[in-house]
Amino acid sequence: MNDFVKGKSGYTGKGIVFNIQRWAIQDGPGMRTTIFLKGCPLNCGWCANPESQRSHPEIMTRNILCIGCAKCKEVCPLEAISIVESPSEETVYSSMRQTSCQAQSAVLSDESGNGLADSGREVKIKKEIARNINWSLCNDCLKCAEVCPAKAIIISGEEKTVDEVMKVVLKDMSFYRRTKGGLTISGGEPLMQWQFTLDLLKSARKRGIHTALDTTGFGSWAILEKLLEYTNLLLYDVKHTDSSKHKAATGAGNELILENLRKAVKKCTVWIRRVVIPGFNDSDAETEALAQLVTSLDPLPAKLSLLPYHKFAESKYESIGMTYTYSHVEPLLAEKIKELKKVMESLCGIKVDIGK
């Protein structure tokens, strides 16, 4: 059992945050602020936040913004960056859609100078240079991002104190009160930064803010139990009921996850969440197995949310030097998700909804 599952860490009083999303409406009741922490012990190929998997700050590239100044190449101590000239060609880009995870939208303009970011329109841009990164050499020293004038290389992950995070959270207190919202801590896996997570939860509860914890459940029960003392709502991800299939897809079995779930429902309100992956957990047999798991819990969870798989984060994998292994998998049709919802409602006897 690794140090993470045992609960060991060298806490400095700070956490590594890669995104703070205000006005979130998919991570618990009401309007919320969701804190995304870096680090995850699982390795899901469909992950919508691939930049969350590594525990340390890392670089992300936005090639469309590169101006070919070569400053990144000059400061790279491992010579992992090269700048090459390429024949002038027109490349078609479309502005990226903003998702619930951290999406970096490139600001594009047409000939009239009108901004196209987040418009869904396409634009042709002539590129005569290319910046290449040998990711096998990169050690995330971050020097290239620090000198990039065009922000074509940025840093994902920043050390923050509890006070720094709460300063952002407190900006929307009026919205929390009106909508019965609050703070959600997500990731990555918050249990990997459990001491920072605990301090955030305590700070929020001290101020009367509703707290939610979004977790895979893969970690020490002793740690999770501590966090639940300051958690109003637990968002619990159940990827698959079969441990061997769970391990093949994520790198770890699900025994600990299910054991923690059975204990957690006795401690606080639980919403089970399931990202529905075509060919992985959308079969009739797995649907029935999930229903059996849900109905075996005592007490029953308050809700089950089915989250349709999407490919919005595909470009982010390339931007951090990772391969998106689910590029061949297409999202399920809306009718299929609705059908699964009806089946789960009939089998579970609890509220089932479809998330985004």
NUVO-51244 format. One record per residue: x, y, z of N, C-alpha, C in turn. Coordinates in pm, whole numbers, plus 50000, padded with zeros to 5 digits. Layout:
BEGIN
  n_c1  n_c2  n_c3 ca_c1 ca_c2 ca_c3  c_c1  c_c2  c_c3
     X     Y     Z     X     Y     Z     X     Y     Z
...
//
This chain:
BEGIN
  n_c1  n_c2  n_c3 ca_c1 ca_c2 ca_c3  c_c1  c_c2  c_c3
 50086 49880 50000 50000 50000 50000 50089 50124 50000
 50060 50218 49907 50149 50333 49894 50125 50436 50003
 50216 50534 50009 50210 50635 50115 50081 50715 50109
 50027 50737 49988 49903 50814 49979 49789 50742 50051
 49771 50614 50022 49662 50539 50084 49682 50531 50235
 49808 50527 50279 49837 50524 50422 49813 50659 50488
 49810 50764 50406 49781 50896 50462 49904 50978 50496
 50019 50940 50444 50140 51016 50473 50151 51136 50380
 50200 51247 50431 50222 51365 50347 50313 51463 50420
 50377 51550 50342 50459 51654 50403 50389 51787 50387
 50292 51816 50471 50208 51934 50456 50282 52060 50495
 50271 52162 50409 50339 52289 50432 50244 52401 50470
 50115 52371 50477 50016 52475 50503 49959 52535 50375
 50008 52486 50261 49958 52533 50133 49912 52414 50050
 49828 52442 49950 49783 52340 49857 49816 52381 49715
 49817 52284 49626 49841 52313 49484 49707 52309 49412
 49664 52425 49367 49534 52444 49304 49554 52470 49155
 49475 52403 49071 49491 52431 48928 49373 52509 48869
 49266 52522 48945 49156 52604 48897 49061 52637 49011
 49006 52755 49010 48898 52793 49100 48784 52839 49011
 48676 52763 49010 48564 52793 48922 48447 52850 49002
 48419 52976 48978 48305 53040 49043 48178 53013 48962
 48064 53028 49029 47932 53013 48966 47912 52872 48907
 47969 52773 48970 47950 52635 48926 47812 52585 48969
 47746 52510 48882 47611 52461 48913 47599 52310 48899
 47711 52241 48873 47707 52096 48854 47775 52020 48968
 47826 52091 49067 47906 52026 49171 47840 52033 49308
 47708 52015 49310 47634 52023 49434 47516 52117 49418
 47438 52137 49524 47319 52222 49514 47354 52370 49503
 47267 52445 49436 47283 52589 49427 47404 52632 49347
 47434 52760 49358 47552 52816 49293 47672 52799 49385
 47784 52752 49328 47895 52713 49411 48028 52766 49355
 48129 52762 49439 48267 52782 49394 48337 52648 49411
 48392 52598 49302 48460 52468 49304 48610 52489 49299
 48680 52428 49395 48826 52435 49402 48882 52305 49347
 48962 52315 49242 49021 52197 49181 49166 52182 49227
 49194 52071 49297 49328 52043 49349 49402 51944 49259
 49533 51960 49251 49613 51870 49169 49646 51741 49244
 49665 51636 49164 49705 51507 49217 49592 51407 49220
 49613 51289 49158 49513 51183 49162 49584 51049 49158
 49544 50955 49244 49609 50823 49246 49559 50731 49135
 49448 50768 49070 49395 50687 48961 49438 50744 48826
 49425 50663 48724 49470 50703 48590 49361 50671 48489
 49253 50746 48493 49139 50722 48404 49167 50783 48266
 49156 50702 48164 49187 50750 48029 49090 50852 47977
 48969 50861 48034 48867 50955 47990 48866 51084 48072
 48959 51098 48163 48959 51209 48258 48939 51344 48189
 48845 51423 48239 48817 51555 48182 48914 51660 48233
 48994 51624 48334 49095 51714 48389 49232 51646 48390
 49289 51618 48274 49418 51548 48274 49529 51625 48345
 49516 51757 48350 49616 51838 48420 49605 51824 48570
 49504 51751 48615 49488 51730 48759 49562 51606 48808
 49604 51520 48717 49655 51389 48758 49791 51397 48828
 49880 51480 48777 50011 51494 48841 49999 51586 48962
 50078 51557 49063 50066 51630 49189 50135 51765 49189
 50223 51789 49095 50304 51911 49097 50261 52007 48985
 50297 52135 48997 50271 52229 48887 50340 52182 48760
 50277 52204 48647 50332 52159 48520 50299 52260 48411
 50363 52246 48297 50336 52338 48188 50223 52285 48101
 50149 52381 48045 50047 52352 47944 50076 52440 47824
 50064 52384 47705 50094 52461 47585 49965 52505 47516
 49972 52624 47455 49863 52675 47373 49927 52718 47241
 49946 52618 47154 50027 52637 47033 49978 52749 46943
 49848 52772 46944 49793 52874 46855 49848 53013 46889
 49894 53034 47012 49943 53164 47054 50093 53183 47035
 50162 53076 46999 50309 53083 46987 50351 53179 46876
 50443 53271 46910 50491 53370 46812 50632 53337 46763
 50686 53225 46809 50817 53182 46761 50934 53264 46807
 50923 53328 46923 51032 53415 46970 51151 53336 47023
 51132 53210 47053 51238 53117 47098 51287 53144 47240
 51220 53230 47315 51262 53255 47453 51255 53127 47537
 51154 53046 47511 51140 52920 47585 51257 52827 47558
 51298 52821 47433 51411 52736 47396 51539 52783 47465
 51556 52913 47472 51679 52969 47530 51694 52936 47678
 51583 52927 47752 51593 52904 47896 51580 52758 47936
 51544 52672 47843 51524 52531 47877 51658 52465 47909
 51680 52421 48032 51809 52364 48071 51836 52226 48013
 51731 52161 47965 51746 52023 47914 51735 52016 47762
 51729 52133 47698 51718 52141 47552 51602 52056 47501
 51490 52066 47571 51372 51988 47533 51284 52061 47431
 51316 52187 47403 51233 52269 47316 51308 52305 47189
 51241 52294 47077 51300 52334 46949 51201 52423 46874
 51256 52515 46799 51175 52603 46715 51211 52575 46570
 51114 52536 46492 51142 52501 46353 51056 52585 46261
 51111 52617 46145 51035 52687 46043 50960 52584 45961
 50841 52620 45921 50760 52530 45840 50701 52609 45724
 50667 52542 45616 50607 52613 45503 50480 52685 45547
 50462 52804 45493 50343 52882 45529 50218 52806 45487
 50131 52783 45583 50007 52714 45550 49894 52768 45635
 49776 52755 45582 49659 52801 45656 49605 52685 45739
 49592 52708 45869 49539 52606 45959 49405 52653 46012
 49308 52566 46011 49175 52601 46059 49165 52568 46206
 49133 52668 46284 49113 52650 46427 48969 52684 46460
 48914 52617 46556 48783 52655 46608 48799 52686 46754
 48729 52788 46802 48743 52826 46942 48694 52713 47030
 48764 52692 47143 48732 52582 47234 48610 52614 47316
 48530 52511 47343 48413 52530 47428 48454 52525 47574
 48395 52612 47654 48420 52612 47798 48345 52498 47861
 48411 52416 47940 48346 52305 48008 48357 52326 48158
 48304 52229 48233 48311 52239 48379 48453 52227 48430
 48538 52166 48347 48678 52160 48386 48749 52284 48332
 48877 52299 48363 48950 52419 48325 48983 52415 48177
 48921 52500 48096 48949 52507 47954 49016 52639 47921
 49120 52634 47843 49190 52755 47803 49143 52793 47662
 49071 52902 47648 49017 52944 47519 49112 53041 47452
 49146 53012 47328 49230 53103 47253 49144 53216 47198
 49191 53339 47207 49116 53453 47155 49155 53472 47009
 49064 53440 46921 49090 53450 46779 49011 53569 46724
 49052 53619 46609 48981 53732 46548 48966 53706 46399
 48858 53755 46342 48843 53746 46198 48903 53872 46135
 48885 53887 46006 48949 53999 45936 48901 54134 45986
 48780 54139 46039 48727 54266 46087 48772 54297 46228
 48844 54200 46291 48893 54223 46426 48795 54181 46534
 48684 54122 46494 48587 54077 46594 48637 53953 46665
 48627 53950 46798 48673 53835 46874 48586 53713 46849
 48651 53596 46842 48578 53473 46814 48584 53374 46929
 48648 53412 47040 48663 53316 47149 48527 53268 47197
 48517 53135 47216 48397 53072 47268 48276 53091 47177
 48299 53129 47050 48187 53152 46960 48152 53027 46882
 48243 52932 46878 48218 52811 46802 48248 52828 46654
 48289 52949 46612 48321 52973 46473 48464 52929 46442
 48496 52921 46314 48629 52880 46272 48703 52996 46209
 48834 52990 46215 48917 53096 46158 49043 53034 46101
 49092 53087 45991 49215 53037 45930 49331 53128 45970
 49440 53066 46015 49557 53142 46059 49680 53088 45988
 49762 53176 45935 49886 53134 45869 49995 53114 45973
 50055 52996 45972 50162 52964 46067 50288 52932 45988
 50397 53001 46022 50523 52977 45954 50630 52925 46048
 50596 52908 46175 50689 52856 46274 50618 52751 46359
 50696 52667 46421 50639 52567 46509 50732 52546 46627
 50673 52541 46747 50750 52513 46868 50722 52370 46910
 50826 52291 46917 50811 52151 46954 50872 52125 47090
 50807 52040 47169 50857 52004 47301 50879 51853 47306
 50999 51813 47346 51026 51672 47370 50984 51642 47513
 50861 51593 47528 50803 51576 47660 50879 51474 47744
 50949 51383 47680 51024 51283 47757 51144 51345 47828
 51187 51463 47784 51299 51533 47848 51251 51636 47951
 51130 51686 47933 51079 51793 48019 51068 51747 48164
 51122 51829 48255 51113 51797 48399 51026 51898 48474
 50947 51975 48400 50856 52073 48458 50927 52172 48549
 51039 52224 48501 51108 52329 48577 51032 52461 48567
 50943 52472 48466 50851 52585 48447 50917 52710 48392
 51047 52705 48365 51118 52824 48317 51062 52875 48185
 51022 52784 48098 50970 52825 47967 50841 52906 47982
 50755 52863 48073 50630 52936 48094 50654 53073 48155
 50756 53081 48238 50785 53208 48306 50832 53315 48210
 50892 53276 48098 50946 53376 48004 50861 53394 47879
 50758 53313 47861 50679 53320 47737 50595 53447 47735
 50624 53541 47643 50551 53668 47640 50409 53655 47585
 50384 53550 47508 50254 53533 47443 50162 53441 47522
 50211 53389 47635 50133 53293 47716 50097 53169 47635
 50185 53133 47543 50165 53010 47466 50207 52888 47548
 50281 52912 47655 50311 52810 47755 50273 52869 47889
 50187 52801 47961 50141 52850 48091 50166 52744 48197
 50148 52783 48322 50167 52690 48433 50030 52646 48484
 50012 52517 48496 49891 52462 48555 49925 52413 48695
 49868 52478 48793 49896 52443 48932 49974 52553 49001
 49919 52600 49111 49983 52710 49185 49964 52688 49334
 50069 52707 49410 50058 52696 49554 49973 52811 49609
 49875 52776 49693 49790 52878 49753 49766 52844 49899
 49748 52948 49978 49712 52929 50119 49560 52918 50129
 49512 52875 50243 49369 52869 50267 49308 53009 50256
 49375 53108 50311 49323 53245 50305 49311 53295 50162
 49408 53260 50078 49404 53303 49938 49286 53240 49865
 49260 53114 49892 49146 53047 49829 49014 53103 49882
 49007 53117 50013 48882 53165 50073 48851 53308 50033
 48950 53386 50000 48926 53523 49954 48841 53521 49827
 48865 53423 49741 48785 53409 49619 48648 53353 49654
 48645 53251 49739 48519 53187 49776 48421 53288 49837
 48470 53375 49922 48385 53468 49995 48323 53577 49907
 48373 53592 49786 48317 53694 49696 48172 53667 49662
 48130 53541 49672 47996 53506 49627 47905 53460 49739
 47929 53509 49858 47847 53470 49973 47698 53497 49950
 47666 53609 49887 47525 53643 49864 47458 53541 49773
 47533 53489 49675 47477 53388 49586 47455 53256 49658
 47548 53221 49747 47531 53097 49823 47403 53103 49906
 47378 53217 49967 47261 53231 50053 47131 53222 49971
 47132 53289 49856 47010 53294 49775 46979 53159 49710
 47082 53084 49674 47061 52960 49598 47086 52834 49682
 47120 52853 49809 47159 52740 49896 47278 52665 49837
 47375 52742 49791 47497 52686 49733 47609 52682 49835
 47733 52687 49785 47845 52683 49877 47976 52650 49808
 48062 52580 49881 48198 52545 49836 48205 52397 49804
 48266 52363 49691 48294 52224 49657 48444 52209 49634
 48503 52104 49692 48644 52075 49670 48653 51951 49583
 48723 51965 49470 48732 51859 49371 48878 51843 49329
 48899 51776 49219 49036 51753 49175 49043 51713 49030
 49136 51620 49002 49219 51543 49093 49138 51472 49202
 49212 51436 49303 49156 51369 49420 49192 51448 49545
 49094 51514 49609 49122 51595 49728 49189 51519 49841
 49169 51388 49848 49232 51311 49955 49385 51313 49945
 49437 51341 49826 49582 51348 49810 49640 51473 49875
 49557 51574 49892 49596 51695 49966 49500 51710 50084
 49489 51606 50163 49381 51600 50262 49395 51704 50372
 49517 51739 50410 49531 51838 50517 49488 51977 50471
 49524 52011 50348 49480 52138 50290 49328 52135 50271
 49276 52023 50224 49132 52007 50208 49060 52024 50341
 49115 51964 50445 49055 51974 50579 49052 52119 50625
 49161 52190 50604 49167 52330 50645 49067 52415 50568
 49050 52386 50439 48951 52459 50359 48809 52432 50409
 48779 52306 50437 48646 52270 50485 48617 52337 50619
 48715 52335 50708 48697 52400 50839 48672 52549 50823
 48749 52612 50735 48735 52756 50715 48598 52790 50660
 48550 52709 50566 48419 52735 50507 48307 52714 50609
 48315 52605 50682 48210 52576 50781 48206 52681 50891
 48325 52733 50927 48332 52838 51028 48254 52961 50985
 48248 52982 50853 48178 53099 50799 48034 53066 50758
 47989 52946 50791 47851 52908 50761 47828 52871 50616
 47933 52831 50545 47921 52796 50404 47900 52646 50390
 47800 52607 50310 47774 52467 50281 47894 52407 50208
 47937 52287 50250 48056 52226 50192 48023 52095 50123
 48089 52072 50009 48077 51945 49936 48216 51897 49901
 48234 51766 49906 48361 51703 49874 48340 51607 49759
 48412 51627 49649 48401 51544 49529 48520 51448 49528
 48495 51317 49543 48605 51222 49562 48584 51092 49488
 48695 51023 49460 48691 50887 49407 48679 50786 49520
 48706 50831 49642 48701 50742 49756 48821 50652 49771
 48921 50672 49688 49040 50586 49694 49144 50650 49786
 49137 50614 49911 49228 50669 50010 49197 50612 50147
 49272 50654 50244 49256 50606 50380 49120 50645 50438
 49050 50549 50500 48924 50582 50565 48946 50678 50681
 49054 50662 50753 49082 50752 50866 49086 50897 50819
 49142 50921 50700 49148 51056 50645 49010 51101 50599
 48942 51018 50524 48810 51054 50473 48715 51083 50589
 48724 51004 50694 48637 51025 50809 48660 51161 50873
 48786 51204 50878 48817 51337 50932 48753 51445 50847
 48762 51429 50716 48707 51529 50625 48555 51535 50635
 48492 51420 50655 48346 51416 50660 48288 51490 50780
 48369 51510 50883 48323 51586 50999 48287 51730 50961
 48347 51779 50852 48324 51918 50809 48263 51923 50669
 48202 51811 50626 48144 51800 50493 47993 51783 50502
 47919 51870 50433 47773 51857 50429 47727 51756 50324
 47801 51749 50214 47760 51664 50102 47882 51596 50042
 47872 51465 50021 47980 51389 49960 47939 51347 49820
 48014 51392 49719 47993 51351 49581 48090 51236 49554
 48034 51116 49537 48116 50995 49537 48113 50927 49401
 48229 50917 49340 48242 50863 49204 48255 50711 49208
 48160 50641 49147 48168 50495 49135 48182 50462 48986
 48304 50429 48946 48333 50411 48803 48287 50276 48751
 48303 50171 48833 48263 50037 48792 48251 49951 48916
 48160 49854 48913 48142 49767 49029 48236 49647 49026
 48289 49612 48910 48380 49498 48897 48523 49545 48919
 48590 49487 49019 48723 49536 49056 48827 49515 48947
 48822 49403 48877 48922 49377 48773 48908 49475 48658
 48784 49505 48620 48761 49603 48513 48798 49744 48559
 48771 49771 48685 48807 49901 48743 48959 49918 48739
 49031 49813 48775 49177 49821 48776 49234 49836 48637
 49176 49765 48540 49224 49774 48402 49209 49916 48347
 49104 49985 48389 49075 50119 48336 49140 50232 48414
 49165 50209 48544 49214 50319 48629 49348 50292 48695
 49393 50166 48692 49519 50132 48757 49505 50082 48899
 49382 50078 48951 49360 50032 49088 49225 49961 49097
 49217 49862 49187 49090 49794 49210 48994 49883 49287
 48871 49836 49307 48770 49920 49371 48732 49875 49512
 48803 49777 49568 48766 49727 49700 48766 49836 49806
 48873 49914 49810 48883 50022 49908 48776 50127 49885
 48749 50157 49759 48648 50258 49723 48510 50217 49774
 48473 50093 49750 48341 50047 49790 48332 50032 49942
 48440 49991 50004 48443 49982 50151 48423 50119 50214
 48491 50219 50160 48476 50355 50212 48336 50410 50187
 48277 50373 50073 48142 50420 50042 48041 50369 50145
 48054 50242 50181 47960 50183 50278 47971 50252 50414
 48089 50297 50447 48107 50369 50573 48061 50514 50561
 48085 50574 50445 48057 50716 50426 47908 50748 50432
 47822 50659 50380 47678 50689 50379 47622 50701 50521
 47693 50646 50617 47650 50653 50757 47694 50784 50823
 47779 50859 50753 47837 50981 50812 47776 51109 50760
 47738 51113 50633 47683 51237 50577 47601 51207 50453
 47537 51308 50398 47459 51293 50276 47551 51259 50159
 47512 51159 50079 47596 51114 49968 47517 51119 49838
 47579 51176 49736 47532 51166 49598 47632 51080 49524
 47588 50967 49471 47677 50884 49389 47678 50940 49248
 47797 50945 49189 47810 50995 49052 47876 50887 48966
 47827 50874 48845 47881 50776 48751 47897 50842 48614
 48024 50857 48570 48049 50899 48432 48021 50777 48345
 47926 50787 48254 47885 50673 48172 47975 50666 48049
 48061 50564 48049 48160 50548 47942 48115 50438 47846
 48095 50469 47718 48055 50367 47622 48156 50252 47617
 48104 50130 47626 48190 50013 47619 48258 49977 47749
 48242 50059 47851 48308 50032 47980 48205 50004 48090
 48111 50096 48109 48016 50077 48219 47872 50107 48180
 47840 50095 48050 47704 50127 48004 47623 50002 47970
 47674 49884 48001 47603 49761 47967 47486 49738 48062
 47393 49652 48020 47279 49618 48105 47326 49552 48234
 47426 49465 48222 47476 49393 48340 47537 49488 48441
 47614 49586 48395 47678 49680 48487 47575 49777 48545
 47474 49811 48466 47367 49896 48518 47296 49827 48634
 47267 49699 48617 47202 49623 48724 47294 49608 48845
 47426 49590 48818 47522 49575 48928 47532 49704 49009
 47529 49818 48941 47533 49946 49012 47407 49963 49096
 47293 49925 49040 47168 49936 49115 47171 49847 49239
 47226 49727 49227 47237 49637 49342 47327 49697 49449
 47437 49761 49405 47527 49826 49500 47454 49938 49573
 47384 50021 49500 47314 50135 49560 47211 50087 49662
 47133 49989 49626 47026 49943 49716 47080 49866 49836
 47207 49823 49829 47266 49751 49943 47320 49846 50049
 47328 49975 50016 47383 50073 50109 47281 50108 50217
 47330 50128 50338 47243 50159 50451 47305 50272 50534
 47242 50391 50529 47121 50425 50454 47148 50444 50306
 47041 50458 50229 47055 50479 50085 47114 50618 50058
 47190 50631 49951 47237 50765 49912 47118 50851 49871
 47135 50981 49878 47024 51073 49847 46994 51081 49699
 47096 51053 49617 47076 51070 49472 47185 50995 49396
 47152 50961 49271 47250 50905 49177 47251 50994 49053
 47368 51041 49015 47380 51125 48896 47455 51051 48787
 47397 51047 48668 47462 50989 48551 47523 51103 48470
 47653 51098 48452 47724 51205 48381 47768 51154 48246
 47712 51205 48137 47749 51157 48003 47896 51184 47971
 47964 51082 47923 48103 51097 47877 48108 51198 47762
 48211 51282 47761 48232 51376 47652 48380 51383 47618
 48411 51449 47508 48549 51458 47461 48601 51601 47462
 48540 51689 47541 48576 51830 47541 48723 51852 47579
 48780 51761 47659 48915 51782 47710 49022 51719 47622
 48986 51666 47508 49081 51592 47425 49206 51674 47393
 49188 51801 47357 49303 51884 47319 49395 51912 47437
 49341 51902 47560 49423 51930 47678 49530 51824 47699
 49503 51702 47655 49602 51595 47671 49730 51629 47594
 49714 51669 47469 49830 51706 47389 49903 51824 47451
 49829 51914 47513 49889 52036 47568 49978 52009 47689
 49966 51890 47748 50053 51856 47861 50137 51731 47831
 50144 51696 47703 50231 51585 47663 50175 51448 47693
 50044 51436 47706 49979 51308 47731 49903 51262 47607
 49877 51132 47600 49800 51075 47490 49657 51048 47534
 49563 51094 47457 49422 51072 47487 49382 50937 47427
 49371 50836 47511 49348 50700 47463 49202 50672 47430
 49114 50766 47458 48972 50747 47430 48926 50827 47308
 49018 50865 47222 48981 50945 47105 48886 50870 47012
 48890 50737 47017 48806 50656 46930 48666 50634 46988
 48646 50673 47112 48518 50649 47180 48427 50770 47162
 48311 50747 47107 48216 50856 47084 48113 50861 47197
 48068 50979 47235 47968 50991 47342 47839 50916 47310
 47772 50873 47415 47644 50806 47398 47538 50904 47349
 47440 50852 47278 47328 50935 47238 47246 50972 47360
 47184 51087 47357 47103 51135 47469 46993 51036 47504
 46939 50969 47402 46832 50872 47426 46881 50756 47512
 47006 50714 47491 47063 50602 47568 47077 50641 47715
 47124 50762 47740 47138 50808 47878 47002 50815 47947
 46903 50866 47875 46769 50874 47932 46714 50734 47963
 46746 50639 47876 46702 50501 47898 46768 50444 48024
 46898 50471 48041 46969 50424 48160 46910 50488 48286
 46873 50614 48276 46813 50683 48390 46683 50615 48433
 46599 50582 48337 46472 50516 48369 46495 50380 48435
 46592 50305 48382 46623 50174 48437 46673 50186 48581
 46763 50281 48603 46819 50299 48737 46711 50343 48836
 46621 50431 48793 46513 50474 48881 46425 50358 48922
 46396 50269 48826 46309 50155 48856 46376 50053 48947
 46509 50045 48940 46582 49945 49017 46627 49997 49154
 46656 50127 49162 46717 50184 49285 46615 50239 49384
 46509 50299 49332 46413 50360 49422 46459 50491 49482
 46562 50554 49423 46607 50684 49467 46608 50780 49348
 46627 50907 49375 46631 51005 49268 46751 50982 49178
 46728 50983 49048 46835 50969 48948 46824 51087 48853
 46936 51157 48830 46933 51265 48733 47048 51250 48635
 47043 51332 48532 47147 51332 48429 47224 51465 48441
 47352 51454 48467 47435 51573 48481 47493 51615 48348
 47586 51712 48356 47650 51762 48234 47800 51751 48247
//
